[in-house]
Each structure stands twice: as C-alpha cells, then as structure tokens.
C-alpha cells in the first residue's frame, strides 16, 4: 500500500510538472494576444497541487486594486470575528414608556435584500413582537443610537474624488443602516404621452421628497431620464423623458443621514402597525440605556450572510461597515483608520503580507494597493482557514452569480473570483478548478493600460485555467 501511495504521489507530481509549462505557455500567449499594454500588468497563477507558481508575470508589483480590496477586508472580518458572528440590533425602553430607543450593531442587512425586496418586513415583525411585549404608545421620542461607528458617513477621499453621492455604490456609512442606505425608486412610463413618469417609493416614506419633472414621450427620448438628489438633502428630482410603454424598472438612490432614515421609516412603520411614538426621531451618541429598562430584538443576522453580497455583487457599503466594525471590536473605535490598523495587523502577523496599502475597505478609493503575490497569499490562507468555506462561497461564480454572471460561462462553475473596476483599474482574483482536480489560485491586476482590454484577458486566462 505504501509503494502504491508513493507511486500515485509521484504521478501527481509529474502531472503537475508536465502541466505547468503548458499552462504557462498558453497564459503567455493569451497575454500577448490580448494587446494589453501601456500600463502595468501583474499576474500570478499558483497551483495548490504542485505547491508552486504556474505562471508569474511581475507578481511582486504593487498595483491599484479597486474592489479586490474587499478580499482583504472580508478575509480579516471572517478570520477574526468568525462566520457565525451575530449582528444584534435592539429596541429598548425604560419605565413609563417615554422614549423608545434603537441601538445599532453595524448590521448591513436590515432592509429588503434578504426579504423579497420588502424593506420594512423586519420592522413589521418587530412591531408584532412589541405589541406582545409592552406598550403600544410611547410618549417621548424615537431615539436612535448609531454610535458603534463614528459620524463620518463618506470617506473623505470619495468626496475629494467627486464620486456620485446619489449612487448606491457611494451610499453613506452608519452604525444604523437601512435598505443599503438607499431608497428604491420604481419607475415606469406614464399612462399617456405628456404625463410624468410614474414613480413609486420603496419603502413608502416621507423621509425623501420627490419632484417629478419627467415626461412620457411617444418617440425616442431626446432628454436623458434620471434622478438627482440635491446635495446635502433628501430632495430627489426626476428629470428627462421616458418612452411610452416602458415597463417598471428600479433605481437605487443613496440617502443622506442613515440613522435618521432608519429611525424615520421605523417610526412610520410602527405607526402603521398601531404603535405610536409621539415625539420626533432623535439621534443620540450613547451605546447603552442606564437604569431599569426592557430590551427587544429588532433584527439579527450573521457575518456570513453579510459577506456574501459584499463580495458577490461588490457592495461597497458592507465592506466599509465591516472595516469600522473591526475597528470598534479590536481598537475600541468604529473608524476607518482603526479598521485599517486591524486589517494590516492581520495581514502582517497571520498571512505574512506587508505590501498592502489601504485607504478604505471597499476599494472605491483609488490608492488601495497590493501585489498579485500578496492577494494570492491571502486567498491561499483563507482557503485553508476554518472560515474558508464561507470566504470562498462569498465569491461570484463565473457564468452564474454576481459580477461574474455574464462572464466565462464556459468554465462551468469551476471559477470563483472577485472582480474590481474603477477608472484605469481592472482586477480579478480567486480560485479555478482544473479538470484533473487541481485548484489554481490566481490574481490578475491591470493599471493604466492604453491598449487592449484587461477584462478580455482575465476571461481568457480564466477559461484556460479551467480547461
């Protein structure tokens, strides 16, 4: 039996050695044919079966990452907190039923994402439990406590780079966040030409004001249809033309002041469910309620549930919330800077990576950097980690899910990866399964190219790795 085992091991080793140069040659050919040039390109493909690189092209170059930064943030969060970490958001009230309090836990999933696009489902469920547990009227205010995080809603670098603060991918960050800190605007053509487009809010709330200046037209629109939220407000203007017959579509517009948004919709929902809060929505810094009081669970989710959409659909808000949560839990400060300290320490002490530069947790800022070699080390570490199943499972499946749904369908689900795209940056890092059972761990980073299409090169290499 020992002799057979040794023979099998030898054959596997020989197979790996035979395959490696063949894949390396094909990878080099793919790079040459892609025509990607004029910038910086770094690639590393590592064979877990051979325990060695299969293809290396400037893998030590430190390059901009875009959303591949999320791999660093989520790896650290899963490693240090565990997939089963629970976000518990609580209601609380003292004797006399004056104020009703909400204490944030940094949960990114309160909203419609897991609940059939029904943002207030959790609030209605809490209202039903509240009716059973206690008062149906509060004479004071609805006091929201988002203080688990600081009050910096947008990374200053995002503001400097003038990112679109209306966009869902630039939503503000808060310790109490609701519906991805966006309002869903369902829109369709009006019933007749000349009518404004029909706009429906989800959730229905008075927190935002809609000014509808759009028009339904018979022919092709000449003025682009869209939504603009006035800076520093929650006043959303609908502009442009929409072709008659346009069926319902959805746009996600980021709001201002997540905690107040959370509190306003919660108060409106409680009112609709028969629980009155007489006062206003008040934002308070405290993290606990002194004296005798009653607590009721509003919502609970696991870190594993939240990491999935963060990596699969590349939800920036979630990554930023994880980063501040790490800062709060391990540095006592729910700030971006504290979270980066935690991630950097994790990378240095546990993974052995020292070349990472971080500005945020999501990669929206341009100056997040690392080498392909370091990303492969992180991916290798997490594949063997006790949280590895959750980490690997959070990545998009080529041809099937998330940001890779329309890419590399020919890989037959054997490639999982994280994409990354901002101006002048294109990245793809993850895992590919070969037909002979090897797992290839790879990172492909392109910066500042002037010719060719890095995404096409990534797809070509992805298909090569799974053949």
Secondary structure, 3 states (H helix, E strand, C coil): CHHHHHHHHHHHHHHHHHHHHHHHHHHHHHHHHHCCECCEEEEEEEECCCCEEEEEECCCCEEECHHHHHHHHHHHHHHHHCCCCEEEEEEEEECCCCCEEEECCCCCCCCCCCCCCCCCHHHHHHHHHHHHHCCCEECCCEEEECCCCCCCCCCHHHHHCCCCCCEHHHCCCCCCCCHHHEEEEEEECCCCCCCCCEEEEECCCCCCEEEECCEEECCCCCCCCEEEECCCCCEEEEECEEECCCCCEEEEEECCCHHHHHHHHHHHHHHHCCCEECCCEEECCCCCCCCCEEEEEEEEEEHHHHHHHHHHCCCHHHHHHHHHHHHHHHHCCCCHHHHHHHHHHHHHHHHCCCCCECCCCCCCCCCCEEEHHHHHHHHHHHHCCCCHHHHHHCCEECCCCHHHCCCCHHHCCCEEEEEEEECCEEEEEEEEECCCCCEEEEEEEEECCCECCHHHHHHHHHHHHCC
